[in-house]
Amino acid sequence: MNSAGRRSGGGLFEGLYRVIMRRNSVYVTFIIAGAFLGERAVDYGVHKLWEYNNVGKRYEDISVLGQRPSEE
């Protein structure tokens, strides 16, 4: 089987490469948008992981904080 016959159909990555790398402006926009969305996803994931590991230890979870003891 010839490798040239296999490549003629292209593929998902080859098609994305053609669309994204055709012009520099599209490539730069893709990189900036990907960095922004990736940063947001990592920030959200780390925040949720931190909350999951600290349940019951956060200020919002402790109901007696900020209250004065009642003197009767």
Predicted model as a PDB file, atoms N, CA, C, CB and O in Angstrom, pLDDT in the B-factor column:
MODEL        1                                                                  
ATOM      1  N   MET A   1       0.850  -1.184   0.000  1.00 51.00           N  
ATOM      2  CA  MET A   1       0.000   0.000   0.000  1.00 51.00           C  
ATOM      3  C   MET A   1       0.890   1.239   0.000  1.00 51.00           C  
ATOM      4  CB  MET A   1      -0.964   0.003   1.228  1.00 51.00           C  
ATOM      5  O   MET A   1       1.888   1.294   0.718  1.00 51.00           O  
ATOM      6  N   ASN A   2       0.540   2.188  -0.772  1.00 53.00           N  
ATOM      7  CA  ASN A   2       1.322   3.396  -0.927  1.00 53.00           C  
ATOM      8  C   ASN A   2       0.907   4.425   0.124  1.00 53.00           C  
ATOM      9  CB  ASN A   2       1.159   3.968  -2.345  1.00 53.00           C  
ATOM     10  O   ASN A   2      -0.286   4.624   0.355  1.00 53.00           O  
ATOM     11  N   SER A   3       1.877   5.080   0.762  1.00 52.00           N  
ATOM     12  CA  SER A   3       1.557   6.070   1.790  1.00 52.00           C  
ATOM     13  C   SER A   3       0.933   7.321   1.185  1.00 52.00           C  
ATOM     14  CB  SER A   3       2.811   6.443   2.574  1.00 52.00           C  
ATOM     15  O   SER A   3       0.210   8.043   1.872  1.00 52.00           O  
ATOM     16  N   ALA A   4       1.201   7.587  -0.089  1.00 51.00           N  
ATOM     17  CA  ALA A   4       0.611   8.764  -0.735  1.00 51.00           C  
ATOM     18  C   ALA A   4      -0.891   8.594  -0.904  1.00 51.00           C  
ATOM     19  CB  ALA A   4       1.267   9.018  -2.099  1.00 51.00           C  
ATOM     20  O   ALA A   4      -1.631   9.574  -0.819  1.00 51.00           O  
ATOM     21  N   GLY A   5      -1.350   7.391  -1.136  1.00 49.00           N  
ATOM     22  CA  GLY A   5      -2.782   7.135  -1.257  1.00 49.00           C  
ATOM     23  C   GLY A   5      -3.493   7.316   0.074  1.00 49.00           C  
ATOM     24  O   GLY A   5      -4.650   7.734   0.118  1.00 49.00           O  
ATOM     25  N   ARG A   6      -2.814   7.006   1.128  1.00 52.00           N  
ATOM     26  CA  ARG A   6      -3.389   7.154   2.453  1.00 52.00           C  
ATOM     27  C   ARG A   6      -3.485   8.625   2.848  1.00 52.00           C  
ATOM     28  CB  ARG A   6      -2.561   6.386   3.476  1.00 52.00           C  
ATOM     29  O   ARG A   6      -4.421   9.003   3.552  1.00 52.00           O  
ATOM     30  N   ARG A   7      -2.566   9.448   2.425  1.00 53.00           N  
ATOM     31  CA  ARG A   7      -2.542  10.849   2.796  1.00 53.00           C  
ATOM     32  C   ARG A   7      -3.480  11.707   1.964  1.00 53.00           C  
ATOM     33  CB  ARG A   7      -1.156  11.372   2.678  1.00 53.00           C  
ATOM     34  O   ARG A   7      -3.758  12.846   2.339  1.00 53.00           O  
ATOM     35  N   SER A   8      -3.963  11.206   0.872  1.00 57.00           N  
ATOM     36  CA  SER A   8      -4.772  12.039  -0.014  1.00 57.00           C  
ATOM     37  C   SER A   8      -6.089  12.460   0.633  1.00 57.00           C  
ATOM     38  CB  SER A   8      -5.051  11.299  -1.310  1.00 57.00           C  
ATOM     39  O   SER A   8      -6.608  13.534   0.329  1.00 57.00           O  
ATOM     40  N   GLY A   9      -6.635  11.632   1.518  1.00 62.00           N  
ATOM     41  CA  GLY A   9      -7.890  11.977   2.172  1.00 62.00           C  
ATOM     42  C   GLY A   9      -7.715  13.012   3.261  1.00 62.00           C  
ATOM     43  O   GLY A   9      -8.676  13.677   3.648  1.00 62.00           O  
ATOM     44  N   GLY A  10      -6.511  13.154   3.754  1.00 75.00           N  
ATOM     45  CA  GLY A  10      -6.287  14.095   4.843  1.00 75.00           C  
ATOM     46  C   GLY A  10      -6.785  13.492   6.143  1.00 75.00           C  
ATOM     47  O   GLY A  10      -7.104  12.306   6.214  1.00 75.00           O  
ATOM     48  N   GLY A  11      -6.844  14.295   7.126  1.00 90.00           N  
ATOM     49  CA  GLY A  11      -7.315  13.849   8.424  1.00 90.00           C  
ATOM     50  C   GLY A  11      -7.761  15.043   9.238  1.00 90.00           C  
ATOM     51  O   GLY A  11      -7.727  16.185   8.778  1.00 90.00           O  
ATOM     52  N   LEU A  12      -8.165  14.763  10.417  1.00 90.00           N  
ATOM     53  CA  LEU A  12      -8.653  15.822  11.293  1.00 90.00           C  
ATOM     54  C   LEU A  12      -7.543  16.824  11.602  1.00 90.00           C  
ATOM     55  CB  LEU A  12      -9.208  15.227  12.592  1.00 90.00           C  
ATOM     56  O   LEU A  12      -7.739  18.034  11.488  1.00 90.00           O  
ATOM     57  N   PHE A  13      -6.383  16.314  11.991  1.00 87.00           N  
ATOM     58  CA  PHE A  13      -5.277  17.209  12.333  1.00 87.00           C  
ATOM     59  C   PHE A  13      -4.769  17.974  11.122  1.00 87.00           C  
ATOM     60  CB  PHE A  13      -4.139  16.423  12.954  1.00 87.00           C  
ATOM     61  O   PHE A  13      -4.412  19.148  11.226  1.00 87.00           O  
ATOM     62  N   GLU A  14      -4.738  17.318   9.989  1.00 89.00           N  
ATOM     63  CA  GLU A  14      -4.279  17.993   8.785  1.00 89.00           C  
ATOM     64  C   GLU A  14      -5.251  19.099   8.381  1.00 89.00           C  
ATOM     65  CB  GLU A  14      -4.111  16.989   7.640  1.00 89.00           C  
ATOM     66  O   GLU A  14      -4.828  20.175   7.958  1.00 89.00           O  
ATOM     67  N   GLY A  15      -6.536  18.840   8.510  1.00 89.00           N  
ATOM     68  CA  GLY A  15      -7.538  19.866   8.202  1.00 89.00           C  
ATOM     69  C   GLY A  15      -7.459  21.038   9.161  1.00 89.00           C  
ATOM     70  O   GLY A  15      -7.540  22.192   8.738  1.00 89.00           O  
ATOM     71  N   LEU A  16      -7.301  20.759  10.451  1.00 85.00           N  
ATOM     72  CA  LEU A  16      -7.145  21.843  11.424  1.00 85.00           C  
ATOM     73  C   LEU A  16      -5.881  22.637  11.155  1.00 85.00           C  
ATOM     74  CB  LEU A  16      -7.120  21.288  12.847  1.00 85.00           C  
ATOM     75  O   LEU A  16      -5.870  23.861  11.280  1.00 85.00           O  
ATOM     76  N   TYR A  17      -4.826  21.945  10.791  1.00 87.00           N  
ATOM     77  CA  TYR A  17      -3.568  22.621  10.479  1.00 87.00           C  
ATOM     78  C   TYR A  17      -3.753  23.578   9.307  1.00 87.00           C  
ATOM     79  CB  TYR A  17      -2.466  21.595  10.161  1.00 87.00           C  
ATOM     80  O   TYR A  17      -3.262  24.707   9.332  1.00 87.00           O  
ATOM     81  N   ARG A  18      -4.461  23.122   8.285  1.00 88.00           N  
ATOM     82  CA  ARG A  18      -4.698  23.990   7.120  1.00 88.00           C  
ATOM     83  C   ARG A  18      -5.543  25.198   7.484  1.00 88.00           C  
ATOM     84  CB  ARG A  18      -5.381  23.205   6.000  1.00 88.00           C  
ATOM     85  O   ARG A  18      -5.274  26.300   7.005  1.00 88.00           O  
ATOM     86  N   VAL A  19      -6.554  25.019   8.317  1.00 88.00           N  
ATOM     87  CA  VAL A  19      -7.447  26.124   8.683  1.00 88.00           C  
ATOM     88  C   VAL A  19      -6.735  27.123   9.584  1.00 88.00           C  
ATOM     89  CB  VAL A  19      -8.707  25.592   9.381  1.00 88.00           C  
ATOM     90  O   VAL A  19      -6.849  28.333   9.384  1.00 88.00           O  
ATOM     91  N   ILE A  20      -5.999  26.624  10.577  1.00 87.00           N  
ATOM     92  CA  ILE A  20      -5.386  27.509  11.570  1.00 87.00           C  
ATOM     93  C   ILE A  20      -4.115  28.160  11.039  1.00 87.00           C  
ATOM     94  CB  ILE A  20      -5.075  26.736  12.844  1.00 87.00           C  
ATOM     95  O   ILE A  20      -3.878  29.340  11.297  1.00 87.00           O  
ATOM     96  N   MET A  21      -3.311  27.431  10.319  1.00 86.00           N  
ATOM     97  CA  MET A  21      -2.017  27.942   9.892  1.00 86.00           C  
ATOM     98  C   MET A  21      -2.047  28.675   8.555  1.00 86.00           C  
ATOM     99  CB  MET A  21      -1.050  26.819   9.810  1.00 86.00           C  
ATOM    100  O   MET A  21      -0.999  29.086   8.056  1.00 86.00           O  
ATOM    101  N   ARG A  22      -3.205  28.843   7.980  1.00 87.00           N  
ATOM    102  CA  ARG A  22      -3.277  29.500   6.678  1.00 87.00           C  
ATOM    103  C   ARG A  22      -2.799  30.944   6.748  1.00 87.00           C  
ATOM    104  CB  ARG A  22      -4.699  29.451   6.144  1.00 87.00           C  
ATOM    105  O   ARG A  22      -2.064  31.404   5.875  1.00 87.00           O  
ATOM    106  N   ARG A  23      -3.222  31.661   7.795  1.00 89.00           N  
ATOM    107  CA  ARG A  23      -2.804  33.056   7.951  1.00 89.00           C  
ATOM    108  C   ARG A  23      -2.277  33.268   9.361  1.00 89.00           C  
ATOM    109  CB  ARG A  23      -3.979  34.028   7.653  1.00 89.00           C  
ATOM    110  O   ARG A  23      -2.732  32.635  10.313  1.00 89.00           O  
ATOM    111  N   ASN A  24      -1.329  34.152   9.475  1.00 91.00           N  
ATOM    112  CA  ASN A  24      -0.706  34.421  10.761  1.00 91.00           C  
ATOM    113  C   ASN A  24      -1.719  35.003  11.753  1.00 91.00           C  
ATOM    114  CB  ASN A  24       0.475  35.378  10.585  1.00 91.00           C  
ATOM    115  O   ASN A  24      -1.668  34.680  12.940  1.00 91.00           O  
ATOM    116  N   SER A  25      -2.626  35.845  11.290  1.00 91.00           N  
ATOM    117  CA  SER A  25      -3.600  36.461  12.195  1.00 91.00           C  
ATOM    118  C   SER A  25      -4.512  35.414  12.819  1.00 91.00           C  
ATOM    119  CB  SER A  25      -4.437  37.504  11.450  1.00 91.00           C  
ATOM    120  O   SER A  25      -4.869  35.524  13.992  1.00 91.00           O  
ATOM    121  N   VAL A  26      -4.889  34.408  12.055  1.00 89.00           N  
ATOM    122  CA  VAL A  26      -5.739  33.340  12.592  1.00 89.00           C  
ATOM    123  C   VAL A  26      -4.954  32.529  13.613  1.00 89.00           C  
ATOM    124  CB  VAL A  26      -6.262  32.420  11.455  1.00 89.00           C  
ATOM    125  O   VAL A  26      -5.493  32.154  14.654  1.00 89.00           O  
ATOM    126  N   TYR A  27      -3.692  32.258  13.323  1.00 91.00           N  
ATOM    127  CA  TYR A  27      -2.850  31.485  14.237  1.00 91.00           C  
ATOM    128  C   TYR A  27      -2.666  32.224  15.562  1.00 91.00           C  
ATOM    129  CB  TYR A  27      -1.481  31.197  13.594  1.00 91.00           C  
ATOM    130  O   TYR A  27      -2.805  31.623  16.627  1.00 91.00           O  
ATOM    131  N   VAL A  28      -2.357  33.504  15.508  1.00 93.00           N  
ATOM    132  CA  VAL A  28      -2.147  34.289  16.722  1.00 93.00           C  
ATOM    133  C   VAL A  28      -3.437  34.387  17.524  1.00 93.00           C  
ATOM    134  CB  VAL A  28      -1.627  35.692  16.375  1.00 93.00           C  
ATOM    135  O   VAL A  28      -3.411  34.273  18.750  1.00 93.00           O  
ATOM    136  N   THR A  29      -4.558  34.596  16.856  1.00 93.00           N  
ATOM    137  CA  THR A  29      -5.849  34.632  17.543  1.00 93.00           C  
ATOM    138  C   THR A  29      -6.150  33.303  18.211  1.00 93.00           C  
ATOM    139  CB  THR A  29      -6.966  34.987  16.566  1.00 93.00           C  
ATOM    140  O   THR A  29      -6.643  33.275  19.339  1.00 93.00           O  
ATOM    141  N   PHE A  30      -5.860  32.205  17.532  1.00 92.00           N  
ATOM    142  CA  PHE A  30      -6.073  30.874  18.086  1.00 92.00           C  
ATOM    143  C   PHE A  30      -5.212  30.658  19.333  1.00 92.00           C  
ATOM    144  CB  PHE A  30      -5.761  29.802  17.031  1.00 92.00           C  
ATOM    145  O   PHE A  30      -5.693  30.096  20.317  1.00 92.00           O  
ATOM    146  N   ILE A  31      -3.977  31.084  19.310  1.00 95.00           N  
ATOM    147  CA  ILE A  31      -3.070  30.924  20.450  1.00 95.00           C  
ATOM    148  C   ILE A  31      -3.543  31.755  21.635  1.00 95.00           C  
ATOM    149  CB  ILE A  31      -1.637  31.324  20.061  1.00 95.00           C  
ATOM    150  O   ILE A  31      -3.573  31.265  22.764  1.00 95.00           O  
ATOM    151  N   ILE A  32      -3.913  33.012  21.387  1.00 97.00           N  
ATOM    152  CA  ILE A  32      -4.352  33.890  22.478  1.00 97.00           C  
ATOM    153  C   ILE A  32      -5.657  33.390  23.084  1.00 97.00           C  
ATOM    154  CB  ILE A  32      -4.524  35.333  21.975  1.00 97.00           C  
ATOM    155  O   ILE A  32      -5.792  33.355  24.307  1.00 97.00           O  
ATOM    156  N   ALA A  33      -6.617  33.005  22.253  1.00 96.00           N  
ATOM    157  CA  ALA A  33      -7.891  32.479  22.764  1.00 96.00           C  
ATOM    158  C   ALA A  33      -7.673  31.169  23.514  1.00 96.00           C  
ATOM    159  CB  ALA A  33      -8.894  32.268  21.610  1.00 96.00           C  
ATOM    160  O   ALA A  33      -8.289  30.938  24.554  1.00 96.00           O  
ATOM    161  N   GLY A  34      -6.805  30.315  22.993  1.00 96.00           N  
ATOM    162  CA  GLY A  34      -6.516  29.051  23.675  1.00 96.00           C  
ATOM    163  C   GLY A  34      -5.858  29.264  25.017  1.00 96.00           C  
ATOM    164  O   GLY A  34      -6.171  28.561  25.978  1.00 96.00           O  
ATOM    165  N   ALA A  35      -4.943  30.229  25.103  1.00 98.00           N  
ATOM    166  CA  ALA A  35      -4.287  30.532  26.377  1.00 98.00           C  
ATOM    167  C   ALA A  35      -5.286  31.083  27.379  1.00 98.00           C  
ATOM    168  CB  ALA A  35      -3.142  31.531  26.173  1.00 98.00           C  
ATOM    169  O   ALA A  35      -5.257  30.713  28.553  1.00 98.00           O  
ATOM    170  N   PHE A  36      -6.172  31.965  26.927  1.00 98.00           N  
ATOM    171  CA  PHE A  36      -7.183  32.534  27.824  1.00 98.00           C  
ATOM    172  C   PHE A  36      -8.137  31.458  28.331  1.00 98.00           C  
ATOM    173  CB  PHE A  36      -7.973  33.639  27.110  1.00 98.00           C  
ATOM    174  O   PHE A  36      -8.394  31.374  29.532  1.00 98.00           O  
ATOM    175  N   LEU A  37      -8.660  30.638  27.430  1.00 98.00           N  
ATOM    176  CA  LEU A  37      -9.597  29.589  27.838  1.00 98.00           C  
ATOM    177  C   LEU A  37      -8.913  28.522  28.691  1.00 98.00           C  
ATOM    178  CB  LEU A  37     -10.232  28.942  26.608  1.00 98.00           C  
ATOM    179  O   LEU A  37      -9.513  28.000  29.630  1.00 98.00           O  
ATOM    180  N   GLY A  38      -7.675  28.200  28.371  1.00 98.00           N  
ATOM    181  CA  GLY A  38      -6.932  27.233  29.173  1.00 98.00           C  
ATOM    182  C   GLY A  38      -6.679  27.745  30.576  1.00 98.00           C  
ATOM    183  O   GLY A  38      -6.779  26.988  31.542  1.00 98.00           O  
ATOM    184  N   GLU A  39      -6.350  29.029  30.700  1.00 98.00           N  
ATOM    185  CA  GLU A  39      -6.132  29.622  32.012  1.00 98.00           C  
ATOM    186  C   GLU A  39      -7.408  29.600  32.839  1.00 98.00           C  
ATOM    187  CB  GLU A  39      -5.621  31.052  31.872  1.00 98.00           C  
ATOM    188  O   GLU A  39      -7.376  29.308  34.035  1.00 98.00           O  
ATOM    189  N   ARG A  40      -8.530  29.910  32.200  1.00 98.00           N  
ATOM    190  CA  ARG A  40      -9.817  29.884  32.920  1.00 98.00           C  
ATOM    191  C   ARG A  40     -10.166  28.472  33.385  1.00 98.00           C  
ATOM    192  CB  ARG A  40     -10.944  30.431  32.023  1.00 98.00           C  
ATOM    193  O   ARG A  40     -10.656  28.291  34.500  1.00 98.00           O  
ATOM    194  N   ALA A  41      -9.919  27.478  32.546  1.00 98.00           N  
ATOM    195  CA  ALA A  41     -10.225  26.086  32.905  1.00 98.00           C  
ATOM    196  C   ALA A  41      -9.345  25.609  34.057  1.00 98.00           C  
ATOM    197  CB  ALA A  41     -10.040  25.163  31.687  1.00 98.00           C  
ATOM    198  O   ALA A  41      -9.831  24.948  34.975  1.00 98.00           O  
ATOM    199  N   VAL A  42      -8.061  25.939  34.016  1.00 98.00           N  
ATOM    200  CA  VAL A  42      -7.158  25.531  35.101  1.00 98.00           C  
ATOM    201  C   VAL A  42      -7.530  26.247  36.394  1.00 98.00           C  
ATOM    202  CB  VAL A  42      -5.684  25.827  34.730  1.00 98.00           C  
ATOM    203  O   VAL A  42      -7.533  25.627  37.458  1.00 98.00           O  
ATOM    204  N   ASP A  43      -7.841  27.529  36.324  1.00 98.00           N  
ATOM    205  CA  ASP A  43      -8.238  28.279  37.510  1.00 98.00           C  
ATOM    206  C   ASP A  43      -9.498  27.690  38.136  1.00 98.00           C  
ATOM    207  CB  ASP A  43      -8.463  29.749  37.158  1.00 98.00           C  
ATOM    208  O   ASP A  43      -9.557  27.517  39.353  1.00 98.00           O  
ATOM    209  N   TYR A  44     -10.492  27.383  37.332  1.00 98.00           N  
ATOM    210  CA  TYR A  44     -11.739  26.792  37.833  1.00 98.00           C  
ATOM    211  C   TYR A  44     -11.472  25.428  38.466  1.00 98.00           C  
ATOM    212  CB  TYR A  44     -12.771  26.657  36.692  1.00 98.00           C  
ATOM    213  O   TYR A  44     -11.986  25.133  39.545  1.00 98.00           O  
ATOM    214  N   GLY A  45     -10.670  24.596  37.800  1.00 98.00           N  
ATOM    215  CA  GLY A  45     -10.384  23.261  38.318  1.00 98.00           C  
ATOM    216  C   GLY A  45      -9.628  23.293  39.630  1.00 98.00           C  
ATOM    217  O   GLY A  45      -9.949  22.539  40.549  1.00 98.00           O  
ATOM    218  N   VAL A  46      -8.621  24.164  39.732  1.00 98.00           N  
ATOM    219  CA  VAL A  46      -7.851  24.266  40.971  1.00 98.00           C  
ATOM    220  C   VAL A  46      -8.718  24.817  42.093  1.00 98.00           C  
ATOM    221  CB  VAL A  46      -6.613  25.154  40.770  1.00 98.00           C  
ATOM    222  O   VAL A  46      -8.609  24.366  43.233  1.00 98.00           O  
ATOM    223  N   HIS A  47      -9.575  25.784  41.791  1.00 96.00           N  
ATOM    224  CA  HIS A  47     -10.476  26.342  42.804  1.00 96.00           C  
ATOM    225  C   HIS A  47     -11.429  25.269  43.349  1.00 96.00           C  
ATOM    226  CB  HIS A  47     -11.284  27.516  42.210  1.00 96.00           C  
ATOM    227  O   HIS A  47     -11.618  25.166  44.561  1.00 96.00           O  
ATOM    228  N   LYS A  48     -12.021  24.480  42.462  1.00 96.00           N  
ATOM    229  CA  LYS A  48     -12.932  23.423  42.901  1.00 96.00           C  
ATOM    230  C   LYS A  48     -12.197  22.350  43.697  1.00 96.00           C  
ATOM    231  CB  LYS A  48     -13.631  22.793  41.699  1.00 96.00           C  
ATOM    232  O   LYS A  48     -12.732  21.837  44.680  1.00 96.00           O  
ATOM    233  N   LEU A  49     -10.987  22.009  43.287  1.00 97.00           N  
ATOM    234  CA  LEU A  49     -10.192  21.030  44.017  1.00 97.00           C  
ATOM    235  C   LEU A  49      -9.843  21.546  45.408  1.00 97.00           C  
ATOM    236  CB  LEU A  49      -8.914  20.690  43.242  1.00 97.00           C  
ATOM    237  O   LEU A  49      -9.898  20.792  46.379  1.00 97.00           O  
ATOM    238  N   TRP A  50      -9.486  22.823  45.514  1.00 95.00           N  
ATOM    239  CA  TRP A  50      -9.160  23.420  46.803  1.00 95.00           C  
ATOM    240  C   TRP A  50     -10.389  23.418  47.710  1.00 95.00           C  
ATOM    241  CB  TRP A  50      -8.628  24.855  46.619  1.00 95.00           C  
ATOM    242  O   TRP A  50     -10.284  23.081  48.890  1.00 95.00           O  
ATOM    243  N   GLU A  51     -11.559  23.794  47.170  1.00 92.00           N  
ATOM    244  CA  GLU A  51     -12.780  23.776  47.977  1.00 92.00           C  
ATOM    245  C   GLU A  51     -13.130  22.364  48.434  1.00 92.00           C  
ATOM    246  CB  GLU A  51     -13.943  24.368  47.187  1.00 92.00           C  
ATOM    247  O   GLU A  51     -13.545  22.169  49.576  1.00 92.00           O  
ATOM    248  N   TYR A  52     -12.968  21.385  47.559  1.00 94.00           N  
ATOM    249  CA  TYR A  52     -13.272  19.992  47.903  1.00 94.00           C  
ATOM    250  C   TYR A  52     -12.359  19.494  49.031  1.00 94.00           C  
ATOM    251  CB  TYR A  52     -13.124  19.087  46.658  1.00 94.00           C  
ATOM    252  O   TYR A  52     -12.813  18.774  49.920  1.00 94.00           O  
ATOM    253  N   ASN A  53     -11.085  19.870  49.000  1.00 94.00           N  
ATOM    254  CA  ASN A  53     -10.142  19.411  50.019  1.00 94.00           C  
ATOM    255  C   ASN A  53     -10.266  20.172  51.335  1.00 94.00           C  
ATOM    256  CB  ASN A  53      -8.736  19.534  49.501  1.00 94.00           C  
ATOM    257  O   ASN A  53      -9.755  19.711  52.355  1.00 94.00           O  
ATOM    258  N   ASN A  54     -10.925  21.316  51.338  1.00 91.00           N  
ATOM    259  CA  ASN A  54     -11.002  22.141  52.537  1.00 91.00           C  
ATOM    260  C   ASN A  54     -12.423  22.321  53.054  1.00 91.00           C  
ATOM    261  CB  ASN A  54     -10.401  23.483  52.264  1.00 91.00           C  
ATOM    262  O   ASN A  54     -12.710  23.316  53.718  1.00 91.00           O  
ATOM    263  N   VAL A  55     -13.305  21.393  52.769  1.00 88.00           N  
ATOM    264  CA  VAL A  55     -14.675  21.479  53.266  1.00 88.00           C  
ATOM    265  C   VAL A  55     -14.647  21.392  54.791  1.00 88.00           C  
ATOM    266  CB  VAL A  55     -15.570  20.350  52.655  1.00 88.00           C  
ATOM    267  O   VAL A  55     -14.017  20.500  55.358  1.00 88.00           O  
ATOM    268  N   GLY A  56     -15.327  22.315  55.440  1.00 83.00           N  
ATOM    269  CA  GLY A  56     -15.373  22.352  56.895  1.00 83.00           C  
ATOM    270  C   GLY A  56     -14.269  23.179  57.518  1.00 83.00           C  
ATOM    271  O   GLY A  56     -14.315  23.439  58.721  1.00 83.00           O  
ATOM    272  N   LYS A  57     -13.297  23.593  56.764  1.00 85.00           N  
ATOM    273  CA  LYS A  57     -12.176  24.373  57.284  1.00 85.00           C  
ATOM    274  C   LYS A  57     -12.232  25.825  56.836  1.00 85.00           C  
ATOM    275  CB  LYS A  57     -10.865  23.755  56.847  1.00 85.00           C  
ATOM    276  O   LYS A  57     -11.450  26.650  57.308  1.00 85.00           O  
ATOM    277  N   ARG A  58     -13.136  26.141  55.942  1.00 83.00           N  
ATOM    278  CA  ARG A  58     -13.213  27.496  55.407  1.00 83.00           C  
ATOM    279  C   ARG A  58     -13.993  28.405  56.350  1.00 83.00           C  
ATOM    280  CB  ARG A  58     -13.863  27.489  54.016  1.00 83.00           C  
ATOM    281  O   ARG A  58     -14.768  27.934  57.183  1.00 83.00           O  
ATOM    282  N   TYR A  59     -13.782  29.703  56.213  1.00 81.00           N  
ATOM    283  CA  TYR A  59     -14.470  30.690  57.051  1.00 81.00           C  
ATOM    284  C   TYR A  59     -15.984  30.556  56.907  1.00 81.00           C  
ATOM    285  CB  TYR A  59     -14.024  32.121  56.681  1.00 81.00           C  
ATOM    286  O   TYR A  59     -16.718  30.660  57.890  1.00 81.00           O  
ATOM    287  N   GLU A  60     -16.447  30.325  55.682  1.00 79.00           N  
ATOM    288  CA  GLU A  60     -17.890  30.220  55.440  1.00 79.00           C  
ATOM    289  C   GLU A  60     -18.504  28.987  56.103  1.00 79.00           C  
ATOM    290  CB  GLU A  60     -18.164  30.184  53.945  1.00 79.00           C  
ATOM    291  O   GLU A  60     -19.705  28.963  56.374  1.00 79.00           O  
ATOM    292  N   ASP A  61     -17.694  27.969  56.363  1.00 79.00           N  
ATOM    293  CA  ASP A  61     -18.209  26.717  56.927  1.00 79.00           C  
ATOM    294  C   ASP A  61     -18.307  26.740  58.442  1.00 79.00           C  
ATOM    295  CB  ASP A  61     -17.335  25.571  56.507  1.00 79.00           C  
ATOM    296  O   ASP A  61     -19.006  25.905  59.017  1.00 79.00           O  
ATOM    297  N   ILE A  62     -17.634  27.664  59.106  1.00 79.00           N  
ATOM    298  CA  ILE A  62     -17.621  27.702  60.570  1.00 79.00           C  
ATOM    299  C   ILE A  62     -18.639  28.740  61.017  1.00 79.00           C  
ATOM    300  CB  ILE A  62     -16.188  28.035  61.129  1.00 79.00           C  
ATOM    301  O   ILE A  62     -18.462  29.934  60.778  1.00 79.00           O  
ATOM    302  N   SER A  63     -19.711  28.282  61.669  1.00 78.00           N  
ATOM    303  CA  SER A  63     -20.827  29.180  61.982  1.00 78.00           C  
ATOM    304  C   SER A  63     -20.570  30.038  63.216  1.00 78.00           C  
ATOM    305  CB  SER A  63     -22.089  28.376  62.186  1.00 78.00           C  
ATOM    306  O   SER A  63     -21.219  31.074  63.362  1.00 78.00           O  
ATOM    307  N   VAL A  64     -19.665  29.666  64.100  1.00 77.00           N  
ATOM    308  CA  VAL A  64     -19.469  30.425  65.335  1.00 77.00           C  
ATOM    309  C   VAL A  64     -18.457  31.552  65.190  1.00 77.00           C  
ATOM    310  CB  VAL A  64     -19.030  29.502  66.434  1.00 77.00           C  
ATOM    311  O   VAL A  64     -18.268  32.318  66.136  1.00 77.00           O  
ATOM    312  N   LEU A  65     -17.814  31.679  64.068  1.00 69.00           N  
ATOM    313  CA  LEU A  65     -16.842  32.760  63.880  1.00 69.00           C  
ATOM    314  C   LEU A  65     -17.556  34.120  63.819  1.00 69.00           C  
ATOM    315  CB  LEU A  65     -16.013  32.526  62.586  1.00 69.00           C  
ATOM    316  O   LEU A  65     -18.598  34.266  63.180  1.00 69.00           O  
ATOM    317  N   GLY A  66     -16.984  35.074  64.479  1.00 64.00           N  
ATOM    318  CA  GLY A  66     -17.538  36.421  64.430  1.00 64.00           C  
ATOM    319  C   GLY A  66     -18.663  36.653  65.404  1.00 64.00           C  
ATOM    320  O   GLY A  66     -19.243  37.739  65.404  1.00 64.00           O  
ATOM    321  N   GLN A  67     -19.003  35.687  66.236  1.00 70.00           N  
ATOM    322  CA  GLN A  67     -20.068  35.850  67.217  1.00 70.00           C  
ATOM    323  C   GLN A  67     -19.460  35.996  68.611  1.00 70.00           C  
ATOM    324  CB  GLN A  67     -21.051  34.650  67.169  1.00 70.00           C  
ATOM    325  O   GLN A  67     -18.495  35.316  68.959  1.00 70.00           O  
ATOM    326  N   ARG A  68     -20.034  36.881  69.382  1.00 70.00           N  
ATOM    327  CA  ARG A  68     -19.553  37.061  70.752  1.00 70.00           C  
ATOM    328  C   ARG A  68     -20.239  36.030  71.661  1.00 70.00           C  
ATOM    329  CB  ARG A  68     -19.826  38.523  71.255  1.00 70.00           C  
ATOM    330  O   ARG A  68     -21.420  35.727  71.494  1.00 70.00           O  
ATOM    331  N   PRO A  69     -19.503  35.519  72.588  1.00 70.00           N  
ATOM    332  CA  PRO A  69     -20.156  34.573  73.526  1.00 70.00           C  
ATOM    333  C   PRO A  69     -21.199  35.284  74.363  1.00 70.00           C  
ATOM    334  CB  PRO A  69     -19.112  33.904  74.451  1.00 70.00           C  
ATOM    335  O   PRO A  69     -20.980  36.397  74.841  1.00 70.00           O  
ATOM    336  N   SER A  70     -22.315  34.640  74.532  1.00 68.00           N  
ATOM    337  CA  SER A  70     -23.395  35.252  75.306  1.00 68.00           C  
ATOM    338  C   SER A  70     -23.129  35.052  76.797  1.00 68.00           C  
ATOM    339  CB  SER A  70     -24.773  34.649  74.909  1.00 68.00           C  
ATOM    340  O   SER A  70     -22.803  33.950  77.237  1.00 68.00           O  
ATOM    341  N   GLU A  71     -23.270  36.122  77.562  1.00 66.00           N  
ATOM    342  CA  GLU A  71     -23.071  36.063  79.020  1.00 66.00           C  
ATOM    343  C   GLU A  71     -24.424  36.073  79.685  1.00 66.00           C  
ATOM    344  CB  GLU A  71     -22.194  37.250  79.533  1.00 66.00           C  
ATOM    345  O   GLU A  71     -25.158  37.058  79.606  1.00 66.00           O  
ATOM    346  N   GLU A  72     -24.746  35.007  80.324  1.00 59.00           N  
ATOM    347  CA  GLU A  72     -26.061  34.926  80.987  1.00 59.00           C  
ATOM    348  C   GLU A  72     -25.906  34.853  82.469  1.00 59.00           C  
ATOM    349  CB  GLU A  72     -26.850  33.725  80.499  1.00 59.00           C  
ATOM    350  O   GLU A  72     -26.900  34.780  83.191  1.00 59.00           O  
TER     351      GLU A  72                                                      
ENDMDL                                                                          
END                                                                             
